[in-house]
Amino acid sequence: MARSILIPTDLSVNSLKTLKHALNESGPEALNIMLVFPYIQPTGIGDLLFYSPSKTLRSLQSDDFKDALEVLRNRYENKVASLRVELFQGRTQRALDDLLQVNNVQEIHLPEEHVKLIHPQGFDIMPMLQASAVRKQVHHWEPAPMHLSEDRLQVLFHQ
C-alpha cells in the first residue's frame, strides 16, 4: 500500500524541490502525493458567483510548473502512485487537520525554515503544518539563484 504525503507549494517550480527530495529519499515504496497550495478564496459576491476551484487552480499554475510536475512524474514513475495538486482554502488548524485525516496523510514534507512559499494569492501555511500532529520530514534545498527565474524548469535540477 502506498504511503500518503502532503507537500506545501506556492506553485513555483522552485517549490517542487521538496517533492524531488521526498521522492529521492522515499525508498522503494510508492507514494500518494498531495501538493497543497494555500489559497485565499475571493469574498466578493461577483467573484463567488463564478468561482470554480479547479479553474482557479489551472489558472494559477504556470506552464513551467506543469512541465516540471510531468518531468518528476515520468522520472519517478515507479515511486508515484498518485500525484495531485489541491487548493487549501481553510484558514484554521481544524480545517487542516480535517484535510490530513480525510486524505489519510501519514507524513508532511517541508522545506527548511528559511524557504518561504508565499504566493500573492496565498497565505503562509507553514505554522499550521508545523502545529499538526502528523509526522514531519524537513528537506534542505537552496532557493534558485537570482539569475534563474523561479518558474523555469532548470531550477528543479540546479544544485
C-alpha positions in Angstrom: 0.0 0.0 0.0 1.3 3.4 -0.9 2.1 6.0 1.8 0.3 9.3 1.6 2.3 12.5 1.9 1.5 16.2 1.8 3.9 18.9 0.4 3.1 22.6 0.5 3.7 24.5 -2.7 3.4 28.1 -3.9 3.0 26.8 -7.5 6.5 27.7 -8.5 9.0 25.2 -10.0 11.4 26.1 -7.1 8.9 24.7 -4.6 8.9 21.3 -6.3 12.4 20.7 -5.0 10.8 19.4 -1.8 8.9 16.9 -3.9 12.1 15.9 -5.7 13.9 15.3 -2.3 10.9 13.4 -0.9 11.0 11.1 -4.0 14.7 10.6 -3.8 14.6 9.7 -0.1 11.4 7.6 -0.2 13.0 4.2 -0.8 11.2 1.6 -3.0 7.7 2.4 -1.6 5.2 4.2 -3.9 3.8 7.5 -2.7 0.3 9.1 -2.9 1.4 12.7 -3.1 -0.8 15.7 -2.4 0.7 19.1 -3.3 -1.2 21.8 -1.4 -1.5 25.4 -2.3 -2.9 27.6 0.5 -5.3 29.9 -1.4 -7.2 33.0 -0.2 -10.7 32.4 -1.5 -12.4 35.5 -3.0 -15.0 37.1 -0.8 -16.8 39.4 -3.3 -20.3 38.3 -4.3 -19.4 38.7 -8.0 -16.2 36.6 -7.5 -18.1 33.9 -5.6 -20.9 33.5 -8.2 -18.5 32.3 -10.9 -15.9 30.7 -8.6 -14.5 27.3 -9.5 -11.6 25.8 -7.5 -10.5 23.7 -10.4 -10.5 26.6 -12.9 -8.7 28.8 -10.3 -6.0 26.1 -9.8 -5.5 25.7 -13.5 -5.2 29.4 -14.0 -2.6 29.8 -11.2 -0.3 27.0 -12.5 2.3 28.2 -14.9 3.2 26.0 -17.9 6.7 25.6 -16.4 5.2 24.3 -13.2 3.0 21.8 -15.1 6.0 20.7 -17.2 8.2 20.3 -14.1 5.4 18.1 -12.5 5.3 16.0 -15.6 9.1 15.6 -15.6 9.1 14.4 -12.0 6.1 12.1 -12.6 8.0 10.5 -15.5 11.4 10.4 -13.8 10.0 8.7 -10.7 7.1 6.8 -12.3 7.7 3.7 -10.1 7.6 5.8 -6.9 4.5 7.9 -7.7 1.3 6.0 -7.1 -0.7 9.3 -7.4 0.1 13.0 -7.7 -2.4 15.8 -7.4 -2.4 19.5 -6.7 -5.1 20.8 -4.4 -6.2 24.2 -3.1 -6.4 24.6 0.6 -8.9 27.3 1.5 -9.2 26.7 5.2 -7.7 29.3 7.5 -7.8 27.3 10.7 -5.9 24.4 12.3 -9.0 22.4 12.5 -9.6 22.7 8.7 -6.0 21.5 8.0 -6.3 18.6 10.5 -9.6 17.5 8.7 -7.8 17.6 5.4 -5.0 15.5 6.7 -7.4 13.0 8.2 -9.7 12.7 5.2 -6.8 12.1 2.9 -5.0 9.7 5.3 -1.8 11.8 5.2 1.0 10.0 7.1 3.8 12.5 6.5 4.2 16.2 5.8 7.3 17.1 3.8 8.5 20.6 4.3 11.4 22.8 3.1 13.7 24.2 5.7 12.5 27.3 7.6 14.5 29.8 5.5 12.5 28.9 2.4 9.3 31.0 2.1 6.5 29.6 0.0 4.1 32.5 -0.2 2.2 33.4 -3.4 0.4 36.7 -3.8 -2.9 34.9 -3.8 -1.9 32.5 -1.0 -1.1 32.6 2.7 1.6 31.1 4.9 0.5 27.6 5.8 3.8 26.6 7.5 2.8 27.4 11.1 -0.3 25.3 10.8 1.7 22.4 9.2 4.3 22.6 12.0 1.5 22.5 14.6 -0.1 19.4 13.1 0.3 16.1 14.9 1.3 14.3 11.6 5.0 13.3 11.3 7.1 15.8 9.5 10.2 15.4 7.3 12.2 18.5 6.6 14.3 18.8 3.4 17.2 21.1 2.8 17.5 22.8 -0.6 18.7 26.1 -1.8 16.4 28.6 -3.4 17.0 29.4 -7.1 19.9 31.7 -7.8 19.0 35.2 -8.7 19.9 34.7 -12.4 17.3 31.9 -12.8 13.6 32.7 -12.7 11.8 30.6 -10.0 9.4 29.4 -12.7 12.0 27.9 -15.0 12.3 24.2 -15.4 16.1 24.2 -14.9 15.6 25.5 -11.3 14.4 21.9 -10.4 17.8 20.4 -11.5 20.0 23.2 -10.2 22.1 22.1 -7.2 
